[in-house]
Amino acid sequence: MGLDLIFWLVICFPLNVAFLASAFYQVLILSDLESDFVNPYDASSRINYFILPEFIGQGLFCALCLFTGHWIMFLLTVPVTCYHVMLYMKRQHLIDVTEVFRVLNAEKKFRIAKLAYYLTIIIITVFRFVCDALKIAYSDLLCFGFYILTA
């Protein structure tokens, strides 16, 4: 029981906050580029700096959920991890300086969708952390009746 609490608090929550902050920063940079507050080279280099660590972190998070038996979180993280692997294998994971204005709207929509996804994952993580904390405090309590999320 205590290990699940440590898993959610020490591993999942900081990773998800980092993913959320990274996605928000990337949307902010793309908005600044759209408003012409930053030049294309700086924008693409700032965004590309966060791409590979985000892909590695997402893969580690997905693998940790698989190996620790958190199946619902694993199933929620698999599609994004597979998409990141596909982008990396096709060499389309970085933003090109010469094509940044051509793909600006698509990249911005993609980053906003990732921002919503990471926000959903962090809400689920906080919910699971609270459920595990309540399980430790009250061992016979089914967390608000949602047994499928806590199994």
Buried (B, 14 or more C-beta within 10 A) or exposed (E): EEEBBEBBBEBBBEBBEBBBEBBBBBBEBBBBBBEEEBEBEBBBBBBBEBBEEBBEBBBEBBEBBBEBEBEBBBEBBEEBBEBBBEBBEEEEBBBEBEEBEEBBEEBBEBBBEBBEBBBEBBEBBBBBBEBBBBBEEEEEEEBEEEEEBBE
